[in-house]
Amino acid sequence: MAKETLTEEGDTDIPYKSSTDIQVAGMVIYYILSGRHHPFGDKPYECEYNIHKGNYSLDHVQDVVAKDLIEGMINEEPKKRPKVEECLKHPFFWTTDRRVEYMRRVGNREEVAKCRNAEQELICSFERCAGDGSFNQWKNKFPPELVQKLDGKNKAYPDNTLGLLRFIRNLHEHYAQDAAQLDVIATFPDLFGCVHKFAKTQGWNSEIPLKDMF
């Protein structure tokens, strides 16, 4: 049950709204993705207490995009929970093509375009978002001849996440036939979540052209 439906015994005036369904749906999504765990605790007595206090753990789900969706849905403040339409537009439900388009747009940002001369703080911040999913060896995942083609003379992409994003952008922008033969989402399964998480912390998702995708 949602936080606002937890009432004292005998209190029948329950403020039931659509946001109540959102929180419960968030709990159900986590239950399914985590293999039958509850974000507020698996024991009934602790679960109700944690719902009331807003204490939760999403440790049983590794997908950072799914976590982002669930965290918003189970927010203890009903007004801060996303609407149904917002939930359905969340990146967790995006197709592969849409996820690639999102990364292409991120790769088109000025900060990423300057990946070869990017500020060290930006590089480090991005790598922290990547965590264990570091992409420092990303060039090894592409055909050598393709990397050589895009690197060009004295313009090699840096071996970090910014370099990878710019590479993906230019690959789809200038070498569509080569791009069509590759599945970057399958090749880098953690990349989209990393990029979405970083872009959100930077406020990029609320700016054009990324804003149009949400």
C-alpha positions as a Markdown table, in Angstrom:
| # | Residue | x | y | z |
|---|---|---|---|---|
| 1 | Met | 0.0 | 0.0 | 0.0 |
| 2 | Ala | 1.0 | 3.6 | -0.6 |
| 3 | Lys | 2.2 | 5.8 | 2.3 |
| 4 | Glu | -0.9 | 8.0 | 2.3 |
| 5 | Thr | -3.1 | 5.0 | 2.8 |
| 6 | Leu | -1.4 | 4.0 | 6.0 |
| 7 | Thr | -3.8 | 5.3 | 8.6 |
| 8 | Glu | -4.5 | 5.0 | 12.2 |
| 9 | Glu | -7.0 | 2.4 | 13.2 |
| 10 | Gly | -10.5 | 3.7 | 12.7 |
| 11 | Asp | -9.5 | 6.5 | 10.3 |
| 12 | Thr | -11.5 | 6.0 | 7.1 |
| 13 | Asp | -10.7 | 9.3 | 5.5 |
| 14 | Ile | -8.0 | 8.0 | 3.1 |
| 15 | Pro | -6.6 | 10.6 | 0.6 |
| 16 | Tyr | -6.7 | 8.1 | -2.3 |
| 17 | Lys | -5.5 | 9.6 | -5.6 |
| 18 | Ser | -3.9 | 8.5 | -8.9 |
| 19 | Ser | -0.5 | 9.3 | -7.3 |
| 20 | Thr | -1.3 | 6.5 | -4.8 |
| 21 | Asp | -1.5 | 4.0 | -7.7 |
| 22 | Ile | 1.8 | 5.3 | -9.0 |
| 23 | Gln | 3.6 | 4.5 | -5.8 |
| 24 | Val | 2.1 | 1.0 | -5.6 |
| 25 | Ala | 2.9 | 0.4 | -9.3 |
| 26 | Gly | 6.5 | 1.4 | -8.6 |
| 27 | Met | 6.6 | -1.2 | -5.8 |
| 28 | Val | 5.2 | -3.9 | -8.2 |
| 29 | Ile | 7.8 | -3.0 | -10.9 |
| 30 | Tyr | 10.6 | -3.4 | -8.4 |
| 31 | Tyr | 9.1 | -6.7 | -7.1 |
| 32 | Ile | 9.1 | -8.1 | -10.6 |
| 33 | Leu | 12.6 | -6.9 | -11.7 |
| 34 | Ser | 14.2 | -7.8 | -8.4 |
| 35 | Gly | 13.0 | -11.4 | -8.2 |
| 36 | Arg | 10.2 | -10.9 | -5.6 |
| 37 | His | 11.8 | -8.3 | -3.3 |
| 38 | His | 10.1 | -5.2 | -1.9 |
| 39 | Pro | 11.8 | -1.8 | -2.0 |
| 40 | Phe | 10.7 | -1.1 | 1.5 |
| 41 | Gly | 11.6 | -4.4 | 3.0 |
| 42 | Asp | 10.5 | -8.0 | 2.7 |
| 43 | Lys | 9.2 | -8.4 | 6.2 |
| 44 | Pro | 5.6 | -7.1 | 6.6 |
| 45 | Tyr | 6.2 | -5.2 | 9.9 |
| 46 | Glu | 9.3 | -3.5 | 8.6 |
| 47 | Cys | 7.8 | -2.8 | 5.2 |
| 48 | Glu | 4.9 | -0.7 | 6.6 |
| 49 | Tyr | 7.3 | 1.2 | 8.9 |
| 50 | Asn | 9.7 | 1.9 | 6.0 |
| 51 | Ile | 6.9 | 3.1 | 3.7 |
| 52 | His | 5.8 | 5.5 | 6.4 |
| 53 | Lys | 9.3 | 6.8 | 6.9 |
| 54 | Gly | 10.2 | 6.8 | 3.2 |
| 55 | Asn | 13.1 | 4.4 | 3.7 |
| 56 | Tyr | 13.8 | 2.1 | 0.8 |
| 57 | Ser | 16.5 | 0.1 | -0.9 |
| 58 | Leu | 16.8 | -0.7 | -4.7 |
| 59 | Asp | 19.9 | -2.9 | -4.3 |
| 60 | His | 18.3 | -5.9 | -5.9 |
| 61 | Val | 18.0 | -4.2 | -9.3 |
| 62 | Gln | 21.1 | -3.3 | -11.2 |
| 63 | Asp | 19.6 | -1.4 | -14.1 |
| 64 | Val | 20.1 | 2.3 | -13.3 |
| 65 | Val | 17.4 | 3.4 | -15.7 |
| 66 | Ala | 14.9 | 1.1 | -14.0 |
| 67 | Lys | 16.1 | 2.4 | -10.6 |
| 68 | Asp | 15.5 | 6.0 | -11.8 |
| 69 | Leu | 11.9 | 5.2 | -12.8 |
| 70 | Ile | 11.1 | 3.3 | -9.6 |
| 71 | Glu | 12.7 | 5.9 | -7.4 |
| 72 | Gly | 10.5 | 8.6 | -8.8 |
| 73 | Met | 7.4 | 6.4 | -8.6 |
| 74 | Ile | 7.8 | 5.4 | -4.9 |
| 75 | Asn | 8.7 | 9.0 | -3.7 |
| 76 | Glu | 7.1 | 9.5 | -0.3 |
| 77 | Glu | 5.7 | 12.8 | -1.4 |
| 78 | Pro | 2.6 | 12.2 | -3.7 |
| 79 | Lys | 3.1 | 15.5 | -5.5 |
| 80 | Lys | 6.7 | 14.6 | -6.5 |
| 81 | Arg | 5.7 | 11.3 | -8.1 |
| 82 | Pro | 5.5 | 11.3 | -12.0 |
| 83 | Lys | 2.1 | 11.2 | -13.7 |
| 84 | Val | 1.1 | 8.1 | -15.7 |
| 85 | Glu | 2.0 | 9.7 | -18.9 |
| 86 | Glu | 5.5 | 10.6 | -17.6 |
| 87 | Cys | 6.0 | 7.1 | -16.4 |
| 88 | Leu | 5.2 | 5.7 | -19.9 |
| 89 | Lys | 7.6 | 8.2 | -21.5 |
| 90 | His | 10.4 | 7.2 | -19.2 |
| 91 | Pro | 13.6 | 6.0 | -20.9 |
| 92 | Phe | 13.1 | 2.6 | -19.3 |
| 93 | Phe | 10.4 | 1.9 | -21.9 |
| 94 | Trp | 12.3 | 3.3 | -24.9 |
| 95 | Thr | 13.1 | 1.2 | -27.9 |
| 96 | Thr | 16.6 | 0.5 | -28.9 |
| 97 | Asp | 16.4 | 3.0 | -31.8 |
| 98 | Arg | 15.2 | 5.7 | -29.4 |
| 99 | Arg | 18.0 | 5.0 | -27.0 |
| 100 | Val | 20.6 | 5.3 | -29.7 |
| 101 | Glu | 19.1 | 8.5 | -30.9 |
| 102 | Tyr | 19.3 | 9.9 | -27.3 |
| 103 | Met | 23.0 | 9.0 | -27.1 |
| 104 | Arg | 23.6 | 10.5 | -30.6 |
| 105 | Arg | 22.0 | 13.8 | -29.3 |
| 106 | Val | 24.1 | 13.8 | -26.2 |
| 107 | Gly | 27.2 | 13.1 | -28.4 |
| 108 | Asn | 26.2 | 16.2 | -30.3 |
| 109 | Arg | 26.5 | 18.5 | -27.3 |
| 110 | Glu | 29.3 | 21.0 | -27.3 |
| 111 | Glu | 30.9 | 19.5 | -24.2 |
| 112 | Val | 31.1 | 16.1 | -25.9 |
| 113 | Ala | 32.2 | 17.5 | -29.2 |
| 114 | Lys | 35.2 | 18.9 | -27.4 |
| 115 | Cys | 36.0 | 15.4 | -26.0 |
| 116 | Arg | 39.7 | 15.7 | -27.1 |
| 117 | Asn | 40.1 | 18.9 | -25.1 |
| 118 | Ala | 37.5 | 18.4 | -22.4 |
| 119 | Glu | 37.9 | 19.7 | -18.9 |
| 120 | Gln | 39.3 | 17.1 | -16.6 |
| 121 | Glu | 36.4 | 17.5 | -14.1 |
| 122 | Leu | 33.9 | 16.7 | -16.8 |
| 123 | Ile | 35.8 | 13.6 | -17.8 |
| 124 | Cys | 36.1 | 12.4 | -14.2 |
| 125 | Ser | 32.5 | 13.1 | -13.4 |
| 126 | Phe | 31.4 | 11.0 | -16.4 |
| 127 | Glu | 33.8 | 8.2 | -15.4 |
| 128 | Arg | 32.4 | 8.2 | -11.9 |
| 129 | Cys | 28.9 | 7.7 | -13.4 |
| 130 | Ala | 30.2 | 4.8 | -15.4 |
| 131 | Gly | 31.5 | 3.2 | -12.2 |
| 132 | Asp | 32.4 | -0.5 | -12.8 |
| 133 | Gly | 31.1 | -0.1 | -16.4 |
| 134 | Ser | 34.2 | 1.8 | -17.4 |
| 135 | Phe | 34.4 | 2.2 | -21.2 |
| 136 | Asn | 38.2 | 2.9 | -21.4 |
| 137 | Gln | 38.7 | -0.1 | -23.8 |
| 138 | Trp | 35.7 | 0.8 | -26.0 |
| 139 | Lys | 37.7 | 0.8 | -29.2 |
| 140 | Asn | 38.4 | -2.9 | -28.9 |
| 141 | Lys | 34.6 | -3.5 | -29.3 |
| 142 | Phe | 34.5 | -2.0 | -32.8 |
| 143 | Pro | 36.1 | -3.4 | -36.1 |
| 144 | Pro | 39.7 | -2.0 | -36.2 |
| 145 | Glu | 39.2 | -0.7 | -39.8 |
| 146 | Leu | 36.1 | 1.3 | -38.6 |
| 147 | Val | 38.0 | 2.9 | -35.7 |
| 148 | Gln | 40.8 | 3.8 | -38.1 |
| 149 | Lys | 38.4 | 5.3 | -40.5 |
| 150 | Leu | 36.8 | 7.6 | -37.9 |
| 151 | Asp | 40.0 | 8.4 | -36.1 |
| 152 | Gly | 41.6 | 10.0 | -39.1 |
| 153 | Lys | 45.0 | 11.7 | -39.0 |
| 154 | Asn | 46.0 | 12.9 | -35.6 |
| 155 | Lys | 42.4 | 13.1 | -34.5 |
| 156 | Ala | 42.0 | 9.9 | -32.5 |
| 157 | Tyr | 39.1 | 9.8 | -30.1 |
| 158 | Pro | 40.1 | 9.6 | -26.4 |
| 159 | Asp | 39.7 | 6.3 | -24.7 |
| 160 | Asn | 37.0 | 7.5 | -22.3 |
| 161 | Thr | 33.2 | 7.7 | -22.2 |
| 162 | Leu | 33.2 | 11.1 | -23.8 |
| 163 | Gly | 35.2 | 9.8 | -26.7 |
| 164 | Leu | 32.9 | 6.9 | -27.1 |
| 165 | Leu | 29.8 | 9.1 | -27.2 |
| 166 | Arg | 31.4 | 11.4 | -29.8 |
| 167 | Phe | 32.4 | 8.3 | -31.8 |
| 168 | Ile | 28.8 | 7.0 | -31.8 |
| 169 | Arg | 27.5 | 10.4 | -32.8 |
| 170 | Asn | 29.9 | 10.7 | -35.8 |
| 171 | Leu | 29.4 | 7.1 | -36.8 |
| 172 | His | 25.6 | 7.6 | -37.2 |
| 173 | Glu | 26.0 | 11.1 | -38.6 |
| 174 | His | 28.6 | 10.3 | -41.3 |
| 175 | Tyr | 28.7 | 6.5 | -41.7 |
| 176 | Ala | 25.1 | 5.4 | -41.7 |
| 177 | Gln | 25.8 | 2.1 | -43.5 |
| 178 | Asp | 28.5 | 1.1 | -41.0 |
| 179 | Ala | 26.3 | 2.2 | -38.1 |
| 180 | Ala | 23.4 | 0.0 | -39.5 |
| 181 | Gln | 25.6 | -3.1 | -39.1 |
| 182 | Leu | 26.3 | -2.4 | -35.5 |
| 183 | Asp | 24.2 | -2.7 | -32.3 |
| 184 | Val | 25.8 | -0.3 | -29.8 |
| 185 | Ile | 23.2 | -1.0 | -27.2 |
| 186 | Ala | 24.1 | -4.7 | -27.2 |
| 187 | Thr | 27.8 | -4.0 | -27.5 |
| 188 | Phe | 27.7 | -1.6 | -24.5 |
| 189 | Pro | 24.7 | -2.7 | -22.4 |
| 190 | Asp | 25.5 | -0.3 | -19.5 |
| 191 | Leu | 26.3 | 2.7 | -21.6 |
| 192 | Phe | 22.7 | 4.1 | -22.0 |
| 193 | Gly | 22.1 | 4.0 | -18.3 |
| 194 | Cys | 25.4 | 5.7 | -17.6 |
| 195 | Val | 24.7 | 8.5 | -20.2 |
| 196 | His | 21.1 | 9.0 | -19.0 |
| 197 | Lys | 22.3 | 9.2 | -15.3 |
| 198 | Phe | 25.1 | 11.7 | -16.1 |
| 199 | Ala | 22.9 | 13.9 | -18.4 |
| 200 | Lys | 20.3 | 14.1 | -15.7 |
| 201 | Thr | 22.8 | 15.2 | -13.1 |
| 202 | Gln | 24.1 | 17.8 | -15.5 |
| 203 | Gly | 20.6 | 19.1 | -16.3 |
| 204 | Trp | 21.0 | 18.3 | -20.0 |
| 205 | Asn | 17.8 | 16.3 | -20.1 |
| 206 | Ser | 15.8 | 19.5 | -19.5 |
| 207 | Glu | 17.4 | 21.3 | -22.4 |
| 208 | Ile | 16.8 | 21.2 | -26.1 |
| 209 | Pro | 17.2 | 18.8 | -28.0 |
| 210 | Leu | 17.1 | 16.1 | -25.3 |
| 211 | Lys | 14.0 | 17.7 | -23.6 |
| 212 | Asp | 12.0 | 16.8 | -26.7 |
| 213 | Met | 12.5 | 13.1 | -26.1 |
| 214 | Phe | 10.8 | 13.1 | -22.7 |
